[in-house]
Amino acid sequence: MSFQPVKFYQTGTFTVGNRLLAPEQRSVQAATSRRNSLNSGHRACQGCGEALGARYAIDAAMEATGNRMVVVNATGCLEVFSTPYPETSWQIPWIHSLFGNAPAVATGVAAALKVKRLKGLLGDVRVVAQGGDGGTTDIGFGCLSGMFERNDDVFYICYDNGGYMNTGVQRSSATPPAARTATTEAVGPTPGHAFGQGKFVPAIAMAHDIPYVATATVADLRDLEYKVRKAMTFRGARYLHILVPCPLGWGAASKDTLRIARLAKETGVFPVFEAESGELTGSSKIRHVLPVEEYLRPQKRFAHLFGPKPDVAAIARLQALANRNIRKYRLLDEEAL
């Protein structure tokens, strides 16, 4: 379940609070020993949620494995902005192949490392695969399901920004209903992305009964790091789905990335939970449920819902979906009611 042992709040800074704590209570990002796996010099947009998510997750995974890890990266924003040939911002063993085969390549890497380990040629080196929602929920979905079904010893991380952002903000199967993209324009009687399409891959991963499945947002660093560390304690297929707002594609201010991610959780739009072997084991509770409008209004991709004649019906349908998430993933903190 959500991990937040330290409740320390200070106006204007997030670093001092960590460094006033005992070393064992600090986040990985607050430690001087952090790996800086995704280093400076990359070309992500200002306020990029995916750059934050990747830095947080991979640094935590490196810490959990003692810096003995190989990363396989799908094509997408993360790969494009971090490795413009012949440069790279990665300070770890890192492999890029095709858009849709990161899970398969990671499976091969894990198999090769296992052979070397059994022959005494190499110690225990873990494998992480990662990609955006396009390379995960769409193009790489078959390879990912195969990896889950075989229970390959790979930890897969999806950075979900709800579209194909680096190629022009096209719709993916993770694009939320009613959202405007280049291929779901805000025109016609039902503007934006259609309702009833897409898929929620964490639920599909749970259906495979793999050892560990979790969701997280970049707004809660400690929860994200905790789930990465926990995933690395398991063997077999593991899956982490991180919500990473995209200022460019979502039409939001760069400074609002963490705020919007937090609102996604507090409205129930994005459920934050974890599961083991197909069973829900815990969830990050919502102490004060906010209406979905609080999440939708800061994003221009939903601006057509709030014009001179607000689309009350579409907003109500989005609210109903959030309410379903709250019930399904038990997101209410009943002690706070």
C-alpha beads as a LAMMPS data file, in Angstrom:
LAMMPS data file: protein, C-alpha beads

337 atoms
336 bonds

1 atom types
1 bond types

-500.0 500.0 xlo xhi
-500.0 500.0 ylo yhi
-500.0 500.0 zlo zhi

Masses

1 110.0

Atoms # bond

1 1 1 0.000 0.000 0.000
2 1 1 1.016 3.641 -0.205
3 1 1 4.127 4.310 1.863
4 1 1 4.384 7.657 3.679
5 1 1 6.064 7.220 7.083
6 1 1 7.298 10.810 7.184
7 1 1 4.865 13.702 7.379
8 1 1 7.043 16.758 7.038
9 1 1 5.828 19.904 5.313
10 1 1 7.753 23.092 4.671
11 1 1 6.631 25.965 2.490
12 1 1 8.731 26.638 -0.579
13 1 1 11.050 23.612 -0.646
14 1 1 10.967 19.858 -0.990
15 1 1 14.699 19.218 -0.453
16 1 1 15.402 20.720 2.950
17 1 1 12.705 18.551 4.506
18 1 1 14.444 15.399 3.337
19 1 1 17.875 16.522 4.451
20 1 1 16.738 17.353 7.951
21 1 1 15.712 13.724 8.352
22 1 1 17.897 10.833 9.408
23 1 1 19.687 9.316 6.383
24 1 1 17.608 6.132 6.476
25 1 1 14.415 8.205 6.237
26 1 1 15.434 10.279 3.233
27 1 1 14.200 9.638 -0.277
28 1 1 16.625 8.316 -2.887
29 1 1 16.500 11.684 -4.643
30 1 1 17.605 13.463 -1.446
31 1 1 20.650 11.212 -0.981
32 1 1 24.038 12.380 -2.199
33 1 1 24.689 8.780 -3.279
34 1 1 21.858 8.733 -5.836
35 1 1 22.895 7.325 -9.183
36 1 1 21.609 10.184 -11.420
37 1 1 20.735 7.471 -13.926
38 1 1 19.011 9.989 -16.199
39 1 1 21.460 12.847 -16.032
40 1 1 21.326 16.474 -17.154
41 1 1 21.641 17.399 -20.803
42 1 1 18.546 15.654 -22.112
43 1 1 16.060 17.551 -24.281
44 1 1 12.776 17.026 -22.480
45 1 1 10.271 19.860 -22.397
46 1 1 10.179 22.111 -19.352
47 1 1 8.038 20.446 -16.682
48 1 1 8.121 17.037 -18.416
49 1 1 6.481 14.459 -16.155
50 1 1 8.110 11.565 -17.992
51 1 1 11.634 12.885 -17.320
52 1 1 10.765 13.159 -13.626
53 1 1 9.176 9.713 -13.526
54 1 1 12.114 8.027 -15.238
55 1 1 14.676 9.720 -12.996
56 1 1 12.760 8.808 -9.840
57 1 1 12.042 5.217 -10.863
58 1 1 15.411 4.236 -12.302
59 1 1 17.409 5.849 -9.497
60 1 1 15.267 3.924 -6.984
61 1 1 15.753 0.675 -8.927
62 1 1 19.497 1.196 -9.078
63 1 1 19.589 1.789 -5.330
64 1 1 17.558 -1.383 -4.742
65 1 1 19.881 -3.504 -6.905
66 1 1 23.179 -2.068 -5.750
67 1 1 23.683 -0.461 -9.190
68 1 1 23.602 -3.877 -10.901
69 1 1 20.935 -3.412 -13.545
70 1 1 20.303 -3.240 -17.300
71 1 1 17.549 -1.045 -18.770
72 1 1 15.746 -1.752 -22.046
73 1 1 13.922 1.268 -23.500
74 1 1 11.099 1.331 -26.041
75 1 1 10.973 4.043 -28.687
76 1 1 9.064 7.131 -27.610
77 1 1 9.476 10.530 -25.989
78 1 1 11.790 9.190 -23.282
79 1 1 14.124 7.550 -25.773
80 1 1 14.035 10.486 -28.207
81 1 1 14.790 13.280 -25.748
82 1 1 17.399 11.311 -23.777
83 1 1 19.475 9.839 -26.620
84 1 1 19.743 12.146 -29.650
85 1 1 22.503 10.398 -31.626
86 1 1 25.403 10.390 -30.814
87 1 1 24.612 11.703 -27.315
88 1 1 22.997 10.115 -24.280
89 1 1 21.853 11.264 -20.852
90 1 1 21.834 7.731 -19.418
91 1 1 24.562 6.718 -16.960
92 1 1 23.608 3.053 -16.824
93 1 1 23.741 0.014 -19.138
94 1 1 20.914 0.989 -21.509
95 1 1 19.529 -0.642 -24.664
96 1 1 17.118 0.696 -27.277
97 1 1 15.657 -1.557 -29.965
98 1 1 12.277 -1.047 -31.666
99 1 1 9.059 0.693 -30.654
100 1 1 7.109 -2.405 -29.738
101 1 1 9.547 -5.083 -28.610
102 1 1 11.068 -3.735 -25.373
103 1 1 9.446 -6.523 -23.280
104 1 1 10.797 -9.185 -25.661
105 1 1 14.288 -7.690 -25.744
106 1 1 14.275 -7.421 -21.939
107 1 1 13.252 -11.080 -21.735
108 1 1 16.236 -12.006 -23.886
109 1 1 18.586 -9.914 -21.751
110 1 1 17.242 -11.553 -18.583
111 1 1 17.705 -15.022 -20.100
112 1 1 21.299 -14.247 -21.105
113 1 1 22.107 -12.871 -17.664
114 1 1 20.616 -15.984 -16.060
115 1 1 22.881 -18.247 -18.133
116 1 1 25.940 -16.219 -17.195
117 1 1 24.915 -16.275 -13.538
118 1 1 24.441 -20.060 -13.561
119 1 1 27.864 -20.474 -15.174
120 1 1 29.429 -18.322 -12.492
121 1 1 30.448 -15.685 -15.037
122 1 1 28.350 -12.894 -13.570
123 1 1 26.625 -11.919 -10.337
124 1 1 22.965 -11.078 -9.922
125 1 1 22.069 -8.353 -12.439
126 1 1 18.405 -7.325 -12.740
127 1 1 16.502 -6.152 -15.826
128 1 1 14.110 -3.229 -16.177
129 1 1 12.133 -2.447 -19.341
130 1 1 10.397 0.877 -19.830
131 1 1 8.320 2.801 -22.324
132 1 1 5.534 5.295 -22.759
133 1 1 1.872 4.418 -23.129
134 1 1 2.206 4.183 -26.913
135 1 1 4.967 1.579 -26.728
136 1 1 3.215 -0.200 -23.860
137 1 1 -0.558 -0.153 -24.267
138 1 1 -0.516 -0.156 -28.080
139 1 1 2.502 -1.153 -30.143
140 1 1 4.211 -3.327 -27.528
141 1 1 1.085 -4.777 -25.963
142 1 1 1.470 -8.265 -27.443
143 1 1 5.093 -8.574 -26.319
144 1 1 4.135 -7.267 -22.887
145 1 1 1.327 -9.794 -22.468
146 1 1 3.702 -12.558 -23.530
147 1 1 6.228 -11.419 -20.950
148 1 1 3.503 -11.492 -18.286
149 1 1 2.192 -14.899 -19.391
150 1 1 5.667 -16.454 -19.262
151 1 1 6.381 -14.689 -15.947
152 1 1 9.764 -13.543 -17.233
153 1 1 12.027 -11.981 -14.611
154 1 1 11.613 -8.404 -15.877
155 1 1 10.310 -5.275 -14.169
156 1 1 8.360 -3.238 -16.737
157 1 1 7.623 0.465 -16.134
158 1 1 5.081 2.391 -18.199
159 1 1 5.230 6.195 -18.184
160 1 1 1.675 7.175 -19.104
161 1 1 1.241 10.643 -20.611
162 1 1 -1.895 9.679 -22.504
163 1 1 -0.762 9.950 -26.118
164 1 1 1.960 9.865 -28.752
165 1 1 3.498 13.160 -27.713
166 1 1 6.801 13.350 -29.610
167 1 1 5.141 12.685 -32.994
168 1 1 2.437 15.331 -32.703
169 1 1 0.128 14.467 -29.808
170 1 1 -1.894 11.678 -31.421
171 1 1 -4.375 9.555 -29.509
172 1 1 -3.242 6.313 -27.851
173 1 1 -5.280 3.632 -26.117
174 1 1 -4.393 5.362 -22.843
175 1 1 -5.890 8.707 -23.935
176 1 1 -8.776 9.543 -21.578
177 1 1 -12.323 10.053 -22.873
178 1 1 -13.236 13.540 -24.144
179 1 1 -9.567 14.583 -24.430
180 1 1 -8.518 16.613 -27.454
181 1 1 -5.571 15.265 -29.470
182 1 1 -4.421 15.749 -33.067
183 1 1 -6.488 12.697 -34.046
184 1 1 -9.448 13.274 -31.686
185 1 1 -10.205 16.917 -32.349
186 1 1 -12.652 18.997 -30.343
187 1 1 -15.251 19.154 -33.124
188 1 1 -18.643 17.650 -33.860
189 1 1 -21.478 16.593 -31.567
190 1 1 -19.126 14.585 -29.295
191 1 1 -15.797 16.485 -29.362
192 1 1 -12.586 14.882 -28.178
193 1 1 -11.765 11.234 -27.659
194 1 1 -14.691 8.820 -27.664
195 1 1 -15.939 7.186 -24.496
196 1 1 -15.697 3.397 -24.195
197 1 1 -12.346 2.996 -25.964
198 1 1 -8.835 2.298 -24.678
199 1 1 -7.540 0.036 -21.958
200 1 1 -6.211 0.216 -18.404
201 1 1 -3.139 -1.996 -18.549
202 1 1 -2.642 -2.353 -14.747
203 1 1 -5.955 -4.233 -14.596
204 1 1 -4.871 -6.408 -17.532
205 1 1 -1.558 -7.099 -15.803
206 1 1 -3.483 -8.184 -12.695
207 1 1 -5.485 -10.589 -14.863
208 1 1 -2.198 -12.325 -15.740
209 1 1 -1.669 -13.105 -12.014
210 1 1 1.902 -11.829 -12.135
211 1 1 3.722 -11.359 -8.807
212 1 1 3.411 -7.575 -8.526
213 1 1 1.416 -4.751 -10.161
214 1 1 1.258 -1.142 -8.977
215 1 1 0.359 2.367 -10.086
216 1 1 1.923 5.654 -9.014
217 1 1 2.163 9.328 -9.936
218 1 1 5.118 11.697 -10.074
219 1 1 3.370 13.794 -7.404
220 1 1 4.221 11.294 -4.652
221 1 1 7.949 10.588 -4.787
222 1 1 8.088 8.427 -1.674
223 1 1 5.210 6.215 -2.788
224 1 1 6.838 5.776 -6.207
225 1 1 10.229 4.900 -4.739
226 1 1 8.651 2.488 -2.277
227 1 1 6.864 0.626 -5.079
228 1 1 10.012 0.393 -7.187
229 1 1 11.960 -0.995 -4.241
230 1 1 9.192 -3.470 -3.469
231 1 1 9.001 -4.610 -7.089
232 1 1 12.702 -5.449 -7.006
233 1 1 12.142 -7.830 -4.078
234 1 1 10.082 -10.108 -6.362
235 1 1 11.203 -12.494 -9.074
236 1 1 9.182 -12.893 -12.237
237 1 1 7.176 -10.343 -14.194
238 1 1 6.356 -7.078 -12.443
239 1 1 4.556 -3.979 -13.733
240 1 1 4.471 -0.347 -12.587
241 1 1 2.227 2.209 -14.318
242 1 1 3.201 5.829 -13.569
243 1 1 1.041 8.832 -14.499
244 1 1 3.342 11.492 -15.997
245 1 1 1.558 14.693 -17.095
246 1 1 2.777 16.205 -20.367
247 1 1 2.610 20.034 -20.426
248 1 1 2.814 20.097 -24.238
249 1 1 0.218 17.427 -25.010
250 1 1 -2.117 18.262 -22.133
251 1 1 -1.960 22.020 -22.682
252 1 1 -0.975 22.688 -19.078
253 1 1 1.498 25.058 -17.478
254 1 1 4.963 23.584 -16.921
255 1 1 4.803 24.535 -13.249
256 1 1 1.589 22.538 -12.762
257 1 1 2.912 19.056 -13.595
258 1 1 2.938 17.787 -10.011
259 1 1 -0.300 19.585 -9.121
260 1 1 -2.174 17.962 -11.996
261 1 1 -0.762 14.532 -11.146
262 1 1 -1.907 15.030 -7.552
263 1 1 -5.380 16.101 -8.722
264 1 1 -5.644 12.962 -10.891
265 1 1 -5.251 10.895 -7.738
266 1 1 -7.416 13.061 -5.463
267 1 1 -10.348 13.047 -7.911
268 1 1 -10.193 9.297 -8.531
269 1 1 -9.411 9.800 -12.227
270 1 1 -6.189 7.826 -11.764
271 1 1 -6.359 5.133 -9.053
272 1 1 -3.139 4.577 -7.101
273 1 1 -2.874 1.036 -5.757
274 1 1 -0.823 -2.158 -5.677
275 1 1 -1.629 -5.834 -6.204
276 1 1 0.093 -9.184 -5.772
277 1 1 -0.737 -12.308 -7.788
278 1 1 -3.875 -10.675 -9.162
279 1 1 -5.268 -9.541 -5.804
280 1 1 -5.557 -5.923 -4.701
281 1 1 -3.396 -5.524 -1.590
282 1 1 -3.524 -1.801 -0.895
283 1 1 -4.383 1.620 -2.246
284 1 1 -3.414 5.240 -1.664
285 1 1 -6.447 6.673 0.063
286 1 1 -8.197 9.881 -0.954
287 1 1 -8.788 11.901 2.196
288 1 1 -10.925 14.601 0.551
289 1 1 -12.495 13.637 -2.769
290 1 1 -12.395 16.481 -5.305
291 1 1 -14.742 16.849 -8.303
292 1 1 -13.239 15.913 -11.663
293 1 1 -13.544 19.531 -12.824
294 1 1 -10.588 20.374 -10.560
295 1 1 -8.435 18.018 -12.635
296 1 1 -9.893 18.879 -16.045
297 1 1 -9.886 22.697 -15.983
298 1 1 -6.084 23.306 -15.906
299 1 1 -5.681 21.290 -19.134
300 1 1 -6.409 22.790 -22.562
301 1 1 -7.116 19.316 -23.936
302 1 1 -10.391 19.498 -21.990
303 1 1 -11.091 23.212 -22.623
304 1 1 -14.003 22.399 -24.958
305 1 1 -15.897 20.954 -21.986
306 1 1 -15.992 24.368 -20.319
307 1 1 -16.991 26.726 -23.124
308 1 1 -19.958 29.126 -23.177
309 1 1 -22.158 26.031 -22.989
310 1 1 -20.351 23.538 -20.723
311 1 1 -20.658 19.907 -21.767
312 1 1 -22.405 18.840 -18.595
313 1 1 -23.128 15.345 -19.903
314 1 1 -19.486 14.577 -20.742
315 1 1 -18.284 15.950 -17.388
316 1 1 -20.869 13.793 -15.616
317 1 1 -19.651 10.705 -17.479
318 1 1 -16.052 11.449 -16.482
319 1 1 -17.195 11.900 -12.891
320 1 1 -18.950 8.535 -13.051
321 1 1 -15.733 6.869 -14.245
322 1 1 -13.801 8.446 -11.371
323 1 1 -16.460 7.288 -8.903
324 1 1 -16.155 3.767 -10.284
325 1 1 -12.389 3.840 -9.725
326 1 1 -12.958 4.964 -6.139
327 1 1 -15.265 2.010 -5.502
328 1 1 -13.321 -0.593 -7.472
329 1 1 -9.906 0.162 -5.986
330 1 1 -11.186 1.111 -2.507
331 1 1 -9.687 4.599 -2.604
332 1 1 -11.695 6.226 0.187
333 1 1 -10.059 6.605 3.582
334 1 1 -13.013 5.532 5.690
335 1 1 -11.321 6.757 8.882
336 1 1 -11.434 10.294 7.502
337 1 1 -15.167 10.217 6.746

Bonds

1 1 1 2
2 1 2 3
3 1 3 4
4 1 4 5
5 1 5 6
6 1 6 7
7 1 7 8
8 1 8 9
9 1 9 10
10 1 10 11
11 1 11 12
12 1 12 13
13 1 13 14
14 1 14 15
15 1 15 16
16 1 16 17
17 1 17 18
18 1 18 19
19 1 19 20
20 1 20 21
21 1 21 22
22 1 22 23
23 1 23 24
24 1 24 25
25 1 25 26
26 1 26 27
27 1 27 28
28 1 28 29
29 1 29 30
30 1 30 31
31 1 31 32
32 1 32 33
33 1 33 34
34 1 34 35
35 1 35 36
36 1 36 37
37 1 37 38
38 1 38 39
39 1 39 40
40 1 40 41
41 1 41 42
42 1 42 43
43 1 43 44
44 1 44 45
45 1 45 46
46 1 46 47
47 1 47 48
48 1 48 49
49 1 49 50
50 1 50 51
51 1 51 52
52 1 52 53
53 1 53 54
54 1 54 55
55 1 55 56
56 1 56 57
57 1 57 58
58 1 58 59
59 1 59 60
60 1 60 61
61 1 61 62
62 1 62 63
63 1 63 64
64 1 64 65
65 1 65 66
66 1 66 67
67 1 67 68
68 1 68 69
69 1 69 70
70 1 70 71
71 1 71 72
72 1 72 73
73 1 73 74
74 1 74 75
75 1 75 76
76 1 76 77
77 1 77 78
78 1 78 79
79 1 79 80
80 1 80 81
81 1 81 82
82 1 82 83
83 1 83 84
84 1 84 85
85 1 85 86
86 1 86 87
87 1 87 88
88 1 88 89
89 1 89 90
90 1 90 91
91 1 91 92
92 1 92 93
93 1 93 94
94 1 94 95
95 1 95 96
96 1 96 97
97 1 97 98
98 1 98 99
99 1 99 100
100 1 100 101
101 1 101 102
102 1 102 103
103 1 103 104
104 1 104 105
105 1 105 106
106 1 106 107
107 1 107 108
108 1 108 109
109 1 109 110
110 1 110 111
111 1 111 112
112 1 112 113
113 1 113 114
114 1 114 115
115 1 115 116
116 1 116 117
117 1 117 118
118 1 118 119
119 1 119 120
120 1 120 121
121 1 121 122
122 1 122 123
123 1 123 124
124 1 124 125
125 1 125 126
126 1 126 127
127 1 127 128
128 1 128 129
129 1 129 130
130 1 130 131
131 1 131 132
132 1 132 133
133 1 133 134
134 1 134 135
135 1 135 136
136 1 136 137
137 1 137 138
138 1 138 139
139 1 139 140
140 1 140 141
141 1 141 142
142 1 142 143
143 1 143 144
144 1 144 145
145 1 145 146
146 1 146 147
147 1 147 148
148 1 148 149
149 1 149 150
150 1 150 151
151 1 151 152
152 1 152 153
153 1 153 154
154 1 154 155
155 1 155 156
156 1 156 157
157 1 157 158
158 1 158 159
159 1 159 160
160 1 160 161
161 1 161 162
162 1 162 163
163 1 163 164
164 1 164 165
165 1 165 166
166 1 166 167
167 1 167 168
168 1 168 169
169 1 169 170
170 1 170 171
171 1 171 172
172 1 172 173
173 1 173 174
174 1 174 175
175 1 175 176
176 1 176 177
177 1 177 178
178 1 178 179
179 1 179 180
180 1 180 181
181 1 181 182
182 1 182 183
183 1 183 184
184 1 184 185
185 1 185 186
186 1 186 187
187 1 187 188
188 1 188 189
189 1 189 190
190 1 190 191
191 1 191 192
192 1 192 193
193 1 193 194
194 1 194 195
195 1 195 196
196 1 196 197
197 1 197 198
198 1 198 199
199 1 199 200
200 1 200 201
201 1 201 202
202 1 202 203
203 1 203 204
204 1 204 205
205 1 205 206
206 1 206 207
207 1 207 208
208 1 208 209
209 1 209 210
210 1 210 211
211 1 211 212
212 1 212 213
213 1 213 214
214 1 214 215
215 1 215 216
216 1 216 217
217 1 217 218
218 1 218 219
219 1 219 220
220 1 220 221
221 1 221 222
222 1 222 223
223 1 223 224
224 1 224 225
225 1 225 226
226 1 226 227
227 1 227 228
228 1 228 229
229 1 229 230
230 1 230 231
231 1 231 232
232 1 232 233
233 1 233 234
234 1 234 235
235 1 235 236
236 1 236 237
237 1 237 238
238 1 238 239
239 1 239 240
240 1 240 241
241 1 241 242
242 1 242 243
243 1 243 244
244 1 244 245
245 1 245 246
246 1 246 247
247 1 247 248
248 1 248 249
249 1 249 250
250 1 250 251
251 1 251 252
252 1 252 253
253 1 253 254
254 1 254 255
255 1 255 256
256 1 256 257
257 1 257 258
258 1 258 259
259 1 259 260
260 1 260 261
261 1 261 262
262 1 262 263
263 1 263 264
264 1 264 265
265 1 265 266
266 1 266 267
267 1 267 268
268 1 268 269
269 1 269 270
270 1 270 271
271 1 271 272
272 1 272 273
273 1 273 274
274 1 274 275
275 1 275 276
276 1 276 277
277 1 277 278
278 1 278 279
279 1 279 280
280 1 280 281
281 1 281 282
282 1 282 283
283 1 283 284
284 1 284 285
285 1 285 286
286 1 286 287
287 1 287 288
288 1 288 289
289 1 289 290
290 1 290 291
291 1 291 292
292 1 292 293
293 1 293 294
294 1 294 295
295 1 295 296
296 1 296 297
297 1 297 298
298 1 298 299
299 1 299 300
300 1 300 301
301 1 301 302
302 1 302 303
303 1 303 304
304 1 304 305
305 1 305 306
306 1 306 307
307 1 307 308
308 1 308 309
309 1 309 310
310 1 310 311
311 1 311 312
312 1 312 313
313 1 313 314
314 1 314 315
315 1 315 316
316 1 316 317
317 1 317 318
318 1 318 319
319 1 319 320
320 1 320 321
321 1 321 322
322 1 322 323
323 1 323 324
324 1 324 325
325 1 325 326
326 1 326 327
327 1 327 328
328 1 328 329
329 1 329 330
330 1 330 331
331 1 331 332
332 1 332 333
333 1 333 334
334 1 334 335
335 1 335 336
336 1 336 337
